[in-house]
Amino acid sequence: MERMPLFVKIEDYHEVLTLISTLRDKIGDAKQNIDKIHSLKNDEDTELANWGQSLEEIEKKIEVISQHLNEPEEM
């Protein structure tokens, strides 16, 4: 595809440059927000994994207690 020259009025040119600058700023902000969201998600995933491990430990302890309670007493 052949490139054609683009003509922009001078007063519009400055407005376009300002808009482009604003868009770049907004894109930068969006990238920072995405990075923060990824970080929070990683923190949540770690915390959920810890909770899962804690629940498994509690479940094992309850099973041990249950086994001891169901064993007949030795005299």
PDB file of N, CA, C and O in Angstrom:
ATOM      1  N   MET A   1       0.842  -1.164   0.000  1.00  0.00           N
ATOM      2  CA  MET A   1       0.000   0.000   0.000  1.00  0.00           C
ATOM      3  C   MET A   1       0.895   1.237   0.000  1.00  0.00           C
ATOM      4  O   MET A   1       1.806   1.354   0.820  1.00  0.00           O
ATOM      5  N   GLU A   2       0.636   2.129  -0.897  1.00  0.00           N
ATOM      6  CA  GLU A   2       1.437   3.342  -1.035  1.00  0.00           C
ATOM      7  C   GLU A   2       1.065   4.327   0.066  1.00  0.00           C
ATOM      8  O   GLU A   2      -0.111   4.539   0.360  1.00  0.00           O
ATOM      9  N   ARG A   3       2.090   4.921   0.665  1.00  0.00           N
ATOM     10  CA  ARG A   3       1.843   5.895   1.729  1.00  0.00           C
ATOM     11  C   ARG A   3       1.613   7.261   1.115  1.00  0.00           C
ATOM     12  O   ARG A   3       2.381   7.731   0.275  1.00  0.00           O
ATOM     13  N   MET A   4       0.544   7.876   1.554  1.00  0.00           N
ATOM     14  CA  MET A   4       0.193   9.210   1.074  1.00  0.00           C
ATOM     15  C   MET A   4       0.511  10.211   2.179  1.00  0.00           C
ATOM     16  O   MET A   4       0.420   9.872   3.359  1.00  0.00           O
ATOM     17  N   PRO A   5       0.882  11.433   1.821  1.00  0.00           N
ATOM     18  CA  PRO A   5       1.146  12.442   2.851  1.00  0.00           C
ATOM     19  C   PRO A   5      -0.142  12.788   3.599  1.00  0.00           C
ATOM     20  O   PRO A   5      -1.237  12.754   3.039  1.00  0.00           O
ATOM     21  N   LEU A   6       0.025  13.120   4.878  1.00  0.00           N
ATOM     22  CA  LEU A   6      -1.112  13.487   5.715  1.00  0.00           C
ATOM     23  C   LEU A   6      -0.995  14.971   6.034  1.00  0.00           C
ATOM     24  O   LEU A   6       0.023  15.427   6.553  1.00  0.00           O
ATOM     25  N   PHE A   7      -2.030  15.706   5.723  1.00  0.00           N
ATOM     26  CA  PHE A   7      -2.031  17.146   5.979  1.00  0.00           C
ATOM     27  C   PHE A   7      -2.951  17.442   7.152  1.00  0.00           C
ATOM     28  O   PHE A   7      -4.099  16.998   7.195  1.00  0.00           O
ATOM     29  N   VAL A   8      -2.415  18.212   8.114  1.00  0.00           N
ATOM     30  CA  VAL A   8      -3.192  18.587   9.292  1.00  0.00           C
ATOM     31  C   VAL A   8      -3.034  20.086   9.487  1.00  0.00           C
ATOM     32  O   VAL A   8      -1.934  20.624   9.354  1.00  0.00           O
ATOM     33  N   LYS A   9      -4.132  20.755   9.801  1.00  0.00           N
ATOM     34  CA  LYS A   9      -4.053  22.193  10.077  1.00  0.00           C
ATOM     35  C   LYS A   9      -3.167  22.411  11.298  1.00  0.00           C
ATOM     36  O   LYS A   9      -3.145  21.592  12.217  1.00  0.00           O
ATOM     37  N   ILE A  10      -2.448  23.510  11.295  1.00  0.00           N
ATOM     38  CA  ILE A  10      -1.526  23.812  12.391  1.00  0.00           C
ATOM     39  C   ILE A  10      -2.254  23.835  13.728  1.00  0.00           C
ATOM     40  O   ILE A  10      -1.763  23.253  14.695  1.00  0.00           O
ATOM     41  N   GLU A  11      -3.415  24.492  13.815  1.00  0.00           N
ATOM     42  CA  GLU A  11      -4.117  24.547  15.104  1.00  0.00           C
ATOM     43  C   GLU A  11      -4.580  23.155  15.534  1.00  0.00           C
ATOM     44  O   GLU A  11      -4.618  22.858  16.728  1.00  0.00           O
ATOM     45  N   ASP A  12      -4.926  22.311  14.582  1.00  0.00           N
ATOM     46  CA  ASP A  12      -5.306  20.933  14.905  1.00  0.00           C
ATOM     47  C   ASP A  12      -4.084  20.096  15.274  1.00  0.00           C
ATOM     48  O   ASP A  12      -4.189  19.165  16.073  1.00  0.00           O
ATOM     49  N   TYR A  13      -2.940  20.417  14.704  1.00  0.00           N
ATOM     50  CA  TYR A  13      -1.710  19.674  14.944  1.00  0.00           C
ATOM     51  C   TYR A  13      -1.353  19.686  16.430  1.00  0.00           C
ATOM     52  O   TYR A  13      -1.024  18.647  17.002  1.00  0.00           O
ATOM     53  N   HIS A  14      -1.419  20.857  17.048  1.00  0.00           N
ATOM     54  CA  HIS A  14      -1.087  20.966  18.472  1.00  0.00           C
ATOM     55  C   HIS A  14      -2.104  20.200  19.321  1.00  0.00           C
ATOM     56  O   HIS A  14      -1.747  19.593  20.331  1.00  0.00           O
ATOM     57  N   GLU A  15      -3.355  20.234  18.910  1.00  0.00           N
ATOM     58  CA  GLU A  15      -4.395  19.495  19.629  1.00  0.00           C
ATOM     59  C   GLU A  15      -4.153  17.990  19.508  1.00  0.00           C
ATOM     60  O   GLU A  15      -4.323  17.246  20.473  1.00  0.00           O
ATOM     61  N   VAL A  16      -3.755  17.552  18.317  1.00  0.00           N
ATOM     62  CA  VAL A  16      -3.466  16.134  18.100  1.00  0.00           C
ATOM     63  C   VAL A  16      -2.277  15.707  18.959  1.00  0.00           C
ATOM     64  O   VAL A  16      -2.307  14.637  19.567  1.00  0.00           O
ATOM     65  N   LEU A  17      -1.231  16.533  19.014  1.00  0.00           N
ATOM     66  CA  LEU A  17      -0.070  16.205  19.847  1.00  0.00           C
ATOM     67  C   LEU A  17      -0.459  16.099  21.315  1.00  0.00           C
ATOM     68  O   LEU A  17       0.002  15.202  22.021  1.00  0.00           O
ATOM     69  N   THR A  18      -1.301  17.010  21.769  1.00  0.00           N
ATOM     70  CA  THR A  18      -1.775  16.976  23.154  1.00  0.00           C
ATOM     71  C   THR A  18      -2.577  15.706  23.413  1.00  0.00           C
ATOM     72  O   THR A  18      -2.415  15.057  24.446  1.00  0.00           O
ATOM     73  N   LEU A  19      -3.439  15.361  22.469  1.00  0.00           N
ATOM     74  CA  LEU A  19      -4.241  14.140  22.604  1.00  0.00           C
ATOM     75  C   LEU A  19      -3.360  12.895  22.651  1.00  0.00           C
ATOM     76  O   LEU A  19      -3.597  11.992  23.453  1.00  0.00           O
ATOM     77  N   ILE A  20      -2.356  12.849  21.801  1.00  0.00           N
ATOM     78  CA  ILE A  20      -1.442  11.704  21.779  1.00  0.00           C
ATOM     79  C   ILE A  20      -0.705  11.594  23.109  1.00  0.00           C
ATOM     80  O   ILE A  20      -0.538  10.498  23.644  1.00  0.00           O
ATOM     81  N   SER A  21      -0.268  12.723  23.634  1.00  0.00           N
ATOM     82  CA  SER A  21       0.409  12.728  24.929  1.00  0.00           C
ATOM     83  C   SER A  21      -0.523  12.229  26.033  1.00  0.00           C
ATOM     84  O   SER A  21      -0.118  11.444  26.891  1.00  0.00           O
ATOM     85  N   THR A  22      -1.763  12.687  26.003  1.00  0.00           N
ATOM     86  CA  THR A  22      -2.748  12.249  26.993  1.00  0.00           C
ATOM     87  C   THR A  22      -2.998  10.748  26.880  1.00  0.00           C
ATOM     88  O   THR A  22      -3.081  10.047  27.888  1.00  0.00           O
ATOM     89  N   LEU A  23      -3.117  10.262  25.646  1.00  0.00           N
ATOM     90  CA  LEU A  23      -3.323   8.827  25.435  1.00  0.00           C
ATOM     91  C   LEU A  23      -2.149   8.010  25.967  1.00  0.00           C
ATOM     92  O   LEU A  23      -2.349   6.965  26.586  1.00  0.00           O
ATOM     93  N   ARG A  24      -0.938   8.478  25.730  1.00  0.00           N
ATOM     94  CA  ARG A  24       0.246   7.772  26.242  1.00  0.00           C
ATOM     95  C   ARG A  24       0.224   7.725  27.767  1.00  0.00           C
ATOM     96  O   ARG A  24       0.534   6.696  28.369  1.00  0.00           O
ATOM     97  N   ASP A  25      -0.147   8.848  28.388  1.00  0.00           N
ATOM     98  CA  ASP A  25      -0.247   8.885  29.851  1.00  0.00           C
ATOM     99  C   ASP A  25      -1.288   7.884  30.351  1.00  0.00           C
ATOM    100  O   ASP A  25      -1.048   7.162  31.319  1.00  0.00           O
ATOM    101  N   LYS A  26      -2.437   7.847  29.691  1.00  0.00           N
ATOM    102  CA  LYS A  26      -3.514   6.936  30.097  1.00  0.00           C
ATOM    103  C   LYS A  26      -3.093   5.477  29.915  1.00  0.00           C
ATOM    104  O   LYS A  26      -3.412   4.628  30.748  1.00  0.00           O
ATOM    105  N   ILE A  27      -2.385   5.192  28.839  1.00  0.00           N
ATOM    106  CA  ILE A  27      -1.893   3.833  28.613  1.00  0.00           C
ATOM    107  C   ILE A  27      -0.894   3.450  29.704  1.00  0.00           C
ATOM    108  O   ILE A  27      -0.917   2.325  30.204  1.00  0.00           O
ATOM    109  N   GLY A  28      -0.019   4.385  30.069  1.00  0.00           N
ATOM    110  CA  GLY A  28       0.929   4.133  31.158  1.00  0.00           C
ATOM    111  C   GLY A  28       0.206   3.862  32.467  1.00  0.00           C
ATOM    112  O   GLY A  28       0.577   2.952  33.208  1.00  0.00           O
ATOM    113  N   ASP A  29      -0.829   4.653  32.754  1.00  0.00           N
ATOM    114  CA  ASP A  29      -1.630   4.436  33.964  1.00  0.00           C
ATOM    115  C   ASP A  29      -2.292   3.061  33.936  1.00  0.00           C
ATOM    116  O   ASP A  29      -2.308   2.351  34.942  1.00  0.00           O
ATOM    117  N   ALA A  30      -2.834   2.692  32.784  1.00  0.00           N
ATOM    118  CA  ALA A  30      -3.499   1.395  32.651  1.00  0.00           C
ATOM    119  C   ALA A  30      -2.505   0.253  32.879  1.00  0.00           C
ATOM    120  O   ALA A  30      -2.839  -0.739  33.526  1.00  0.00           O
ATOM    121  N   LYS A  31      -1.296   0.390  32.354  1.00  0.00           N
ATOM    122  CA  LYS A  31      -0.273  -0.642  32.552  1.00  0.00           C
ATOM    123  C   LYS A  31       0.089  -0.772  34.030  1.00  0.00           C
ATOM    124  O   LYS A  31       0.253  -1.882  34.536  1.00  0.00           O
ATOM    125  N   GLN A  32       0.213   0.366  34.722  1.00  0.00           N
ATOM    126  CA  GLN A  32       0.504   0.333  36.156  1.00  0.00           C
ATOM    127  C   GLN A  32      -0.623  -0.357  36.917  1.00  0.00           C
ATOM    128  O   GLN A  32      -0.374  -1.151  37.824  1.00  0.00           O
ATOM    129  N   ASN A  33      -1.859  -0.050  36.545  1.00  0.00           N
ATOM    130  CA  ASN A  33      -3.002  -0.684  37.206  1.00  0.00           C
ATOM    131  C   ASN A  33      -3.013  -2.187  36.969  1.00  0.00           C
ATOM    132  O   ASN A  33      -3.305  -2.960  37.882  1.00  0.00           O
ATOM    133  N   ILE A  34      -2.700  -2.601  35.757  1.00  0.00           N
ATOM    134  CA  ILE A  34      -2.643  -4.036  35.456  1.00  0.00           C
ATOM    135  C   ILE A  34      -1.546  -4.706  36.279  1.00  0.00           C
ATOM    136  O   ILE A  34      -1.744  -5.803  36.799  1.00  0.00           O
ATOM    137  N   ASP A  35      -0.388  -4.051  36.399  1.00  0.00           N
ATOM    138  CA  ASP A  35       0.695  -4.602  37.216  1.00  0.00           C
ATOM    139  C   ASP A  35       0.256  -4.750  38.671  1.00  0.00           C
ATOM    140  O   ASP A  35       0.550  -5.760  39.310  1.00  0.00           O
ATOM    141  N   LYS A  36      -0.450  -3.740  39.198  1.00  0.00           N
ATOM    142  CA  LYS A  36      -0.946  -3.809  40.578  1.00  0.00           C
ATOM    143  C   LYS A  36      -1.947  -4.946  40.737  1.00  0.00           C
ATOM    144  O   LYS A  36      -1.920  -5.666  41.736  1.00  0.00           O
ATOM    145  N   ILE A  37      -2.826  -5.110  39.760  1.00  0.00           N
ATOM    146  CA  ILE A  37      -3.821  -6.182  39.813  1.00  0.00           C
ATOM    147  C   ILE A  37      -3.133  -7.546  39.792  1.00  0.00           C
ATOM    148  O   ILE A  37      -3.521  -8.447  40.535  1.00  0.00           O
ATOM    149  N   HIS A  38      -2.108  -7.702  38.942  1.00  0.00           N
ATOM    150  CA  HIS A  38      -1.357  -8.965  38.895  1.00  0.00           C
ATOM    151  C   HIS A  38      -0.696  -9.240  40.246  1.00  0.00           C
ATOM    152  O   HIS A  38      -0.702 -10.371  40.733  1.00  0.00           O
ATOM    153  N   SER A  39      -0.131  -8.198  40.841  1.00  0.00           N
ATOM    154  CA  SER A  39       0.521  -8.352  42.137  1.00  0.00           C
ATOM    155  C   SER A  39      -0.491  -8.779  43.204  1.00  0.00           C
ATOM    156  O   SER A  39      -0.224  -9.684  43.994  1.00  0.00           O
ATOM    157  N   LEU A  40      -1.649  -8.122  43.221  1.00  0.00           N
ATOM    158  CA  LEU A  40      -2.691  -8.484  44.184  1.00  0.00           C
ATOM    159  C   LEU A  40      -3.173  -9.912  43.964  1.00  0.00           C
ATOM    160  O   LEU A  40      -3.406 -10.651  44.921  1.00  0.00           O
ATOM    161  N   LYS A  41      -3.319 -10.294  42.710  1.00  0.00           N
ATOM    162  CA  LYS A  41      -3.765 -11.658  42.394  1.00  0.00           C
ATOM    163  C   LYS A  41      -2.745 -12.675  42.889  1.00  0.00           C
ATOM    164  O   LYS A  41      -3.117 -13.702  43.456  1.00  0.00           O
ATOM    165  N   ASN A  42      -1.468 -12.397  42.677  1.00  0.00           N
ATOM    166  CA  ASN A  42      -0.421 -13.305  43.156  1.00  0.00           C
ATOM    167  C   ASN A  42      -0.456 -13.417  44.676  1.00  0.00           C
ATOM    168  O   ASN A  42      -0.309 -14.507  45.230  1.00  0.00           O
ATOM    169  N   ASP A  43      -0.652 -12.273  45.353  1.00  0.00           N
ATOM    170  CA  ASP A  43      -0.756 -12.284  46.813  1.00  0.00           C
ATOM    171  C   ASP A  43      -1.958 -13.116  47.260  1.00  0.00           C
ATOM    172  O   ASP A  43      -1.861 -13.903  48.201  1.00  0.00           O
ATOM    173  N   GLU A  44      -3.088 -12.936  46.580  1.00  0.00           N
ATOM    174  CA  GLU A  44      -4.291 -13.705  46.914  1.00  0.00           C
ATOM    175  C   GLU A  44      -4.075 -15.194  46.679  1.00  0.00           C
ATOM    176  O   GLU A  44      -4.482 -16.015  47.501  1.00  0.00           O
ATOM    177  N   ASP A  45      -3.442 -15.550  45.571  1.00  0.00           N
ATOM    178  CA  ASP A  45      -3.176 -16.959  45.276  1.00  0.00           C
ATOM    179  C   ASP A  45      -2.301 -17.588  46.355  1.00  0.00           C
ATOM    180  O   ASP A  45      -2.538 -18.720  46.777  1.00  0.00           O
ATOM    181  N   THR A  46      -1.290 -16.847  46.798  1.00  0.00           N
ATOM    182  CA  THR A  46      -0.411 -17.338  47.858  1.00  0.00           C
ATOM    183  C   THR A  46      -1.196 -17.530  49.147  1.00  0.00           C
ATOM    184  O   THR A  46      -1.054 -18.551  49.821  1.00  0.00           O
ATOM    185  N   GLU A  47      -2.018 -16.554  49.487  1.00  0.00           N
ATOM    186  CA  GLU A  47      -2.818 -16.628  50.715  1.00  0.00           C
ATOM    187  C   GLU A  47      -3.805 -17.797  50.660  1.00  0.00           C
ATOM    188  O   GLU A  47      -3.980 -18.509  51.648  1.00  0.00           O
ATOM    189  N   LEU A  48      -4.444 -17.991  49.514  1.00  0.00           N
ATOM    190  CA  LEU A  48      -5.375 -19.115  49.368  1.00  0.00           C
ATOM    191  C   LEU A  48      -4.656 -20.455  49.504  1.00  0.00           C
ATOM    192  O   LEU A  48      -5.186 -21.390  50.104  1.00  0.00           O
ATOM    193  N   ALA A  49      -3.462 -20.546  48.953  1.00  0.00           N
ATOM    194  CA  ALA A  49      -2.679 -21.778  49.086  1.00  0.00           C
ATOM    195  C   ALA A  49      -2.347 -22.033  50.556  1.00  0.00           C
ATOM    196  O   ALA A  49      -2.420 -23.170  51.022  1.00  0.00           O
ATOM    197  N   ASN A  50      -1.982 -20.977  51.285  1.00  0.00           N
ATOM    198  CA  ASN A  50      -1.689 -21.112  52.716  1.00  0.00           C
ATOM    199  C   ASN A  50      -2.926 -21.574  53.484  1.00  0.00           C
ATOM    200  O   ASN A  50      -2.834 -22.440  54.354  1.00  0.00           O
ATOM    201  N   TRP A  51      -4.076 -20.997  53.160  1.00  0.00           N
ATOM    202  CA  TRP A  51      -5.325 -21.403  53.814  1.00  0.00           C
ATOM    203  C   TRP A  51      -5.618 -22.871  53.527  1.00  0.00           C
ATOM    204  O   TRP A  51      -6.038 -23.611  54.416  1.00  0.00           O
ATOM    205  N   GLY A  52      -5.399 -23.286  52.295  1.00  0.00           N
ATOM    206  CA  GLY A  52      -5.626 -24.685  51.933  1.00  0.00           C
ATOM    207  C   GLY A  52      -4.740 -25.618  52.738  1.00  0.00           C
ATOM    208  O   GLY A  52      -5.198 -26.662  53.204  1.00  0.00           O
ATOM    209  N   GLN A  53      -3.463 -25.250  52.908  1.00  0.00           N
ATOM    210  CA  GLN A  53      -2.540 -26.065  53.699  1.00  0.00           C
ATOM    211  C   GLN A  53      -2.977 -26.110  55.159  1.00  0.00           C
ATOM    212  O   GLN A  53      -2.923 -27.160  55.799  1.00  0.00           O
ATOM    213  N   SER A  54      -3.408 -24.969  55.678  1.00  0.00           N
ATOM    214  CA  SER A  54      -3.872 -24.924  57.068  1.00  0.00           C
ATOM    215  C   SER A  54      -5.087 -25.824  57.264  1.00  0.00           C
ATOM    216  O   SER A  54      -5.179 -26.541  58.261  1.00  0.00           O
ATOM    217  N   LEU A  55      -6.009 -25.787  56.321  1.00  0.00           N
ATOM    218  CA  LEU A  55      -7.197 -26.639  56.417  1.00  0.00           C
ATOM    219  C   LEU A  55      -6.829 -28.117  56.367  1.00  0.00           C
ATOM    220  O   LEU A  55      -7.420 -28.927  57.080  1.00  0.00           O
ATOM    221  N   GLU A  56      -5.866 -28.469  55.537  1.00  0.00           N
ATOM    222  CA  GLU A  56      -5.420 -29.863  55.468  1.00  0.00           C
ATOM    223  C   GLU A  56      -4.799 -30.300  56.792  1.00  0.00           C
ATOM    224  O   GLU A  56      -5.043 -31.415  57.252  1.00  0.00           O
ATOM    225  N   GLU A  57      -3.994 -29.423  57.410  1.00  0.00           N
ATOM    226  CA  GLU A  57      -3.387 -29.739  58.703  1.00  0.00           C
ATOM    227  C   GLU A  57      -4.462 -29.920  59.766  1.00  0.00           C
ATOM    228  O   GLU A  57      -4.395 -30.852  60.567  1.00  0.00           O
ATOM    229  N   ILE A  58      -5.448 -29.039  59.777  1.00  0.00           N
ATOM    230  CA  ILE A  58      -6.546 -29.139  60.744  1.00  0.00           C
ATOM    231  C   ILE A  58      -7.318 -30.434  60.523  1.00  0.00           C
ATOM    232  O   ILE A  58      -7.688 -31.120  61.476  1.00  0.00           O
ATOM    233  N   GLU A  59      -7.555 -30.757  59.264  1.00  0.00           N
ATOM    234  CA  GLU A  59      -8.279 -31.983  58.931  1.00  0.00           C
ATOM    235  C   GLU A  59      -7.523 -33.217  59.442  1.00  0.00           C
ATOM    236  O   GLU A  59      -8.136 -34.139  59.980  1.00  0.00           O
ATOM    237  N   LYS A  60      -6.198 -33.234  59.275  1.00  0.00           N
ATOM    238  CA  LYS A  60      -5.386 -34.350  59.764  1.00  0.00           C
ATOM    239  C   LYS A  60      -5.450 -34.453  61.285  1.00  0.00           C
ATOM    240  O   LYS A  60      -5.562 -35.551  61.830  1.00  0.00           O
ATOM    241  N   LYS A  61      -5.379 -33.319  61.968  1.00  0.00           N
ATOM    242  CA  LYS A  61      -5.439 -33.315  63.434  1.00  0.00           C
ATOM    243  C   LYS A  61      -6.793 -33.812  63.923  1.00  0.00           C
ATOM    244  O   LYS A  61      -6.871 -34.560  64.897  1.00  0.00           O
ATOM    245  N   ILE A  62      -7.850 -33.397  63.249  1.00  0.00           N
ATOM    246  CA  ILE A  62      -9.191 -33.858  63.622  1.00  0.00           C
ATOM    247  C   ILE A  62      -9.298 -35.367  63.418  1.00  0.00           C
ATOM    248  O   ILE A  62      -9.912 -36.062  64.229  1.00  0.00           O
ATOM    249  N   GLU A  63      -8.711 -35.870  62.352  1.00  0.00           N
ATOM    250  CA  GLU A  63      -8.735 -37.315  62.088  1.00  0.00           C
ATOM    251  C   GLU A  63      -7.999 -38.074  63.184  1.00  0.00           C
ATOM    252  O   GLU A  63      -8.470 -39.121  63.628  1.00  0.00           O
ATOM    253  N   VAL A  64      -6.853 -37.564  63.626  1.00  0.00           N
ATOM    254  CA  VAL A  64      -6.093 -38.207  64.707  1.00  0.00           C
ATOM    255  C   VAL A  64      -6.919 -38.213  65.987  1.00  0.00           C
ATOM    256  O   VAL A  64      -7.001 -39.233  66.671  1.00  0.00           O
ATOM    257  N   ILE A  65      -7.529 -37.079  66.311  1.00  0.00           N
ATOM    258  CA  ILE A  65      -8.364 -36.991  67.511  1.00  0.00           C
ATOM    259  C   ILE A  65      -9.531 -37.967  67.412  1.00  0.00           C
ATOM    260  O   ILE A  65      -9.853 -38.654  68.382  1.00  0.00           O
ATOM    261  N   SER A  66     -10.154 -38.028  66.265  1.00  0.00           N
ATOM    262  CA  SER A  66     -11.285 -38.929  66.053  1.00  0.00           C
ATOM    263  C   SER A  66     -10.869 -40.387  66.234  1.00  0.00           C
ATOM    264  O   SER A  66     -11.603 -41.175  66.830  1.00  0.00           O
ATOM    265  N   GLN A  67      -9.699 -40.742  65.724  1.00  0.00           N
ATOM    266  CA  GLN A  67      -9.208 -42.114  65.873  1.00  0.00           C
ATOM    267  C   GLN A  67      -8.964 -42.442  67.342  1.00  0.00           C
ATOM    268  O   GLN A  67      -9.304 -43.532  67.802  1.00  0.00           O
ATOM    269  N   HIS A  68      -8.376 -41.498  68.082  1.00  0.00           N
ATOM    270  CA  HIS A  68      -8.103 -41.725  69.503  1.00  0.00           C
ATOM    271  C   HIS A  68      -9.402 -41.860  70.289  1.00  0.00           C
ATOM    272  O   HIS A  68      -9.480 -42.667  71.215  1.00  0.00           O
ATOM    273  N   LEU A  69     -10.395 -41.102  69.941  1.00  0.00           N
ATOM    274  CA  LEU A  69     -11.668 -41.173  70.654  1.00  0.00           C
ATOM    275  C   LEU A  69     -12.415 -42.468  70.353  1.00  0.00           C
ATOM    276  O   LEU A  69     -13.179 -42.947  71.190  1.00  0.00           O
ATOM    277  N   ASN A  70     -12.208 -43.029  69.191  1.00  0.00           N
ATOM    278  CA  ASN A  70     -12.903 -44.256  68.805  1.00  0.00           C
ATOM    279  C   ASN A  70     -12.175 -45.528  69.223  1.00  0.00           C
ATOM    280  O   ASN A  70     -12.742 -46.616  69.122  1.00  0.00           O
ATOM    281  N   GLU A  71     -10.925 -45.417  69.694  1.00  0.00           N
ATOM    282  CA  GLU A  71     -10.180 -46.591  70.141  1.00  0.00           C
ATOM    283  C   GLU A  71     -10.695 -47.018  71.510  1.00  0.00           C
ATOM    284  O   GLU A  71     -10.987 -46.177  72.360  1.00  0.00           O
ATOM    285  N   PRO A  72     -10.803 -48.318  71.720  1.00  0.00           N
ATOM    286  CA  PRO A  72     -11.211 -48.762  73.069  1.00  0.00           C
ATOM    287  C   PRO A  72     -10.079 -48.508  74.063  1.00  0.00           C
ATOM    288  O   PRO A  72      -8.900 -48.584  73.719  1.00  0.00           O
ATOM    289  N   GLU A  73     -10.462 -48.210  75.285  1.00  0.00           N
ATOM    290  CA  GLU A  73      -9.456 -47.950  76.319  1.00  0.00           C
ATOM    291  C   GLU A  73      -8.821 -49.261  76.756  1.00  0.00           C
ATOM    292  O   GLU A  73      -9.495 -50.282  76.892  1.00  0.00           O
ATOM    293  N   GLU A  74      -7.524 -49.214  76.971  1.00  0.00           N
ATOM    294  CA  GLU A  74      -6.812 -50.393  77.456  1.00  0.00           C
ATOM    295  C   GLU A  74      -6.696 -50.300  78.964  1.00  0.00           C
ATOM    296  O   GLU A  74      -6.387 -49.241  79.509  1.00  0.00           O
ATOM    297  N   MET A  75      -6.943 -51.399  79.628  1.00  0.00           N
ATOM    298  CA  MET A  75      -6.836 -51.402  81.087  1.00  0.00           C
ATOM    299  C   MET A  75      -5.810 -52.358  81.547  1.00  0.00           C
ATOM    300  O   MET A  75      -5.586 -52.491  82.750  1.00  0.00           O
TER     301      MET A  75
END
